[in-house]
Every structure is written in C-alpha cells, then in structure tokens.
Amino acid sequence: MGISAIAFLSFPIISIVLAGIGNALFHVGGGSISLNLTPKKVTAPGIYVAPGALGLFIGIMLGKSGGFVASPFILALLILCLLMFVIKKPEMDYVREEVKKIRFNYFELILLLVFLSITIRSLVGMLMVFPWKTNIDLAIILTIAIVLGKGLGGILADKFGWIRIAVGALVLSIPFLVFGANIPFLAIIGMFLFNITMPITLVAISNILPGRPGFAFGITCLALILGALPAFSGLKQLLGGQSFIFIIIVISVLALFYALRTYFKNYQKEALVD
C-alpha cells in the first residue's frame, strides 16, 4: 500500500487513501509482531512505536521543502518487504480458548481508564504550542526526545515496574509542560517524560485482550485519533490554556494509576509482577 501511494502521487486523493490504509495495516501488523516478541513485556513494543515520531518529522520536513523524491523510498520499502520473508517472525499468540484461562476482574474499567489516558495524551500532544520549534535544531532535539521517551519507556517499565515508571513520568512531566512550554530545555524534558507512558498503555490493553494483539493495537490507535480531533476544531485556542492542560494531564495520571493498580491487583493468571 505504501508503494502504491507513492506511485499515485499525481492523484492526491487516491494516494492519501492508499497511504492511510497502508499505515493502518502496518501499525496493526507490525504492532502484533512486536507484542509477541517480548510477550506481556513492554520492551519490544516500545522500540517499535518509538521511531514513528522521527518518520513523521522527516516526512513533514520533506513535504515542506518540496524536495520529496519517491524512488529512494520505493526502493527502501521493497527491500524491507523482501526482508520480511527472510527474517524469522515470532510465534503469534492467537490462542483464545477460555481467553487462555486468564480472567480480569473490572476488565471494562481497566480498558476505559487506559483508553482515557491515551486519548488525553494525544490531545495534550496536539494542543501543546512550542514557539521555538521554528528553530530546526531544537525541533530535531525535541523529536529525538520523544523517540527516546517511547523507546526507553518500555525498557524502564520492564526493569523498574509499570506503575512506578508510567505514573511517575507522567507526574514529573506536568510542571515542565504546563510552565515550561516557552523554554526549550524544560519543554523537551517534559515531552520526553510525557511519552514514556505510550508503550505501557499499549501492552496493558494487549494483556487484557490475550490472543488479540492486532485488535489491542487498533484500540490504542483509535484513542490517539479521538484525542487529536478537538485540536482540529475551533476549540483549539480555548483548550490550549495552561489550566486546561494541567487539569487533563492530572486526569490522565489518575486514570492511568487506577487502571494499572486494578490491572495488577486483578491479573488472575500468568500475572506480571510490578
């Protein structure tokens, strides 16, 4: 789909539709593989989702410059597609009998709270305004910080505990994002901390939906989309104030804390130990 989208650049609508379908299939398919590389752990999914911010940044820069050349990207995609058939993929966990005998009490509550936390994270990311981002060097550093936050979030969570890392990082990000948006150094630290939670929320949803990694990944993508929608409306100016951002991040912290606490308290079989 990605290659087809590039081939139809002369027809923007067709190209956009194909790129969207390809992006969706890649996220769900690749996400399913990453979730099965380190079953019930956060490390591999964190590494998988991390480079997305870098790709988005590079794509935006190329689009603005008008210097996009399709052929190198087509070649790269073809090579990567061929490598997929060479590299041994992990065993995919699609076992569903009796939901693998894993039962979560308060399943709906956990899912709703994690979904809410992801949606708020997406909304905050869209609402944050960094006037210094016009400096390309600072924009690159910010992007690297986001990539590192997502990638290291999984590694740190598996080593030191999901609640400690996810909730702690989210709490620490509040003063940096609310009061430091105009100061590059503080804002970059804030965004690094803020993005640490991403792989943890993904794996939490996947673990309460055993045997359905693609569906779990799709749910997190849906939360991201819903969170971004208000930023494209006329409400962006109204919602972008310090007080509002502070309040919704606090709500996200509480939602994630109670979700993960309930998750670990009620994981009946094959439980992860926090």
N, C-alpha and C positions, 0 to 999 in steps of 0.2 A: 504493500500500500504506500509506503514511504517513497519508493522508487517511482511508482505510478504518479504520485502527487507532484514530484519534480518534473516528470515528463509532461504534465499538463499545466505547466506554469503559464502558458499563453491563455489558459482558460481558468481564471482565478477561482470561480465558484466550484468547479469540478476539483481543482487542486486542493482547495480548502477542505472539501468534504472527504476526499481520499486521505488527506493528511490527518484529519480528525479521526477517521476510522482506524487508520494505521496506528496512530498514537494510542487509541483506546486498546486495541488488540495487543500492542507491545507492552503497555503498562500491566494489563491483566496477565498476559502470558509470562512475561519476564518476572513479574511480581510473584506469580505462583512458583516459579522455579526458585527464586531467592528465598521464599518462605520455607521451601523444602531442603535447601542447602544446609541450614542450621535449624532443624525442627524445634519449634517452640522457643527458639532463641532470637535475639534481635540483631545480631551482628551482620549477617548477610543481607537482610532486608535494608538495614541502614546504609550499607555500602551501595546497594542497588539504587535507592532513591536519591542518594546524595548528588550525583553528577547532573541531575535534571536541571538544577538552578544554573549550572555552568553552561549547559547546552542552550537554555533559554536566553541567557545573557548574550552568548555568542551569536545566536540567531537574530536577536533584536539589533545588535550592532551591525551585522551584515546587511540586514534589511534596511536600516537607516542609511548606511553608506552607499547603497545601490550597487555594491560590488559583488553581489552573490553570483557565483559560477556553479552551475549544477553538476557538471561532470565529476569533480573530485568526490562529491557526496554520494553520487550514484555508485561510483567505484567502491567507496568505503562500505556502503550498505550491502553491495553484492558480496564483498569479501566477508563481512560479518555474517551474512546469511549462510555462506558456504561453511564457515567455521562452526555454525550451529549444528551442522550434520557430522562434524568431525569430533567435537568435544563431547565427552560422555556427560549426559544430563543426570541429575539426581533422580532417585525413585520418587515419583509423585504420589502424594498421600491423598487418595480419593476414597479411602475406606469410610463407609458411613453406617455400617451395621450398628444399630442402637447408639448412633452418634459415638461410636468407638467406646461405648460404656463410660464416656466422660459426661458428667452432668454438672451444669452450672445452676445454682440457685440464683435468683434475681438476674437471669440472663438478659431480659429486656432492659432492666435498669442499667446494667453494665454497658450494653450496646448503646443505649440512648445517651448516657453520660460521656462515653468516649466519642461518639458521633458529635455531640455538642462541643466538646473540647476541640476537635479537629475543625469544625465549622468556624469557631471563634478564631482559631489560629489563622485560618485562611482570610477571614475578614480583617483581622489586625494587619496581616501582611499587605493587604490591598490598601488599607487606609493610611498606613504609615507614610509620611512625606519626609524625605531627606533632601533638603535643598542643595546639599553639597554633592549629590550624585551626578551633577553635570561634570564634575571632575572625573575623568576616565580612570585615573589611577585609584581613586577612592572607591569608585564603582566596582572595579576589579577586586579590590580587597574585601569589599562587602560581600561580593558573590562567593569568594573563596571561604569567607567566614561562614556563610550559610551552608556551603557544601561540607565543610569540616564539622559543623554542628550536627547535621544529619548523619554523617558517616561515623563520627565519634560517639554520637548518642547511643547507637546500638552496642558498640564495644563497651562503653562505660556502664550501660544498664545491665548487661550480662555479668559484668565483673562486680559491680557495687550495689545492684538492686534497682529494680524498675522504679519504685516509688521514690526512693532517695534521689535518683538522677532526674527523672522526668519532672516530678513536682518541684524539686529543689531548683532545677534550672529555670523552670517557668517563673517561680517566685523571684529568683535573682534577676531575671530579665526585666521585671516591672520598672524599677527606677531608671534603668538605662534607656528603655523605650519611651517611657512617659515623660521623663525630664531631660533626656539626652539626645533627642532626635536631631537637634541642630548642631550637635558636637560629634563629628565623625567617629572619633575613637570610642566614645561611650555608646553610640548607636550601633557600631559594628559589634561590640561586645554583646550588646543586648540582642541583636539578631542571631548571633552565634548561640547564645543560651536558649533563645526562643525556639530555635529549630531542632534542638536536641530531642524534643518530645516526639518528633514525627515517626521514626521507626518503632517506637514503643507503642504508640497508639495503633499502628498498623498491625503489629504482631498480637496485641491484646485482642483485637477483633478477630484475627485469624484463629487464635487459640480457642475462642468460644464458638467458632464455627468449624470444627475439625472436619477434614475431608472436603472443604470448600474454599481453597485458597484464592481462586480467581474471584469468587463472589465477595470474599472478605476484602480483597484489594479494591474491587469495584465500589464497595460501600465507602471506603475512605476517599476515593476519587470523587464520589458524589458529594460527600461532605465538603470537600475543597471547593467544588463548583458552587454549591449553595452559599458557602461563606463569601465567595467572591462577588456574587450577584449584586448585593447592595452597593458595592463600590462603583458599579457601572450605572447607577441611577443618580437622580438628582439629590440623593441623601448623603452623598459622599462628604460634602462640606460640613453638613450638620453632624455627621458621625465621627468626623476626624479630630474632634477636640480631645485634649489631654484627659479630661474627666471621664469621657465615654470610654476611651481606650483603657484607662486604668480599671474601670468597673468591669469591662468584659474580659480583661485578662484575669482579674480576680475570680470571676465566674468560671473561667476556663480552668484555673488552678483548682478550685473547689470540686468542679465536675470530674477532673482527672484524678484527684486524690481519692474521692469516694468511689470512683469506678475501679481504680486499681486496688484499693483496700478491699472492696467487695469481691473483686476478682480473686485475689489471693486467699481470702477467707473462705471462699466457696468452691474452689477448684477441688473437686472430689477425687479425681484420679489423675495420675501422672502429673501432679502439681509441680509447678516451678516454685523454688524456694527463694523468697525475697531476701 
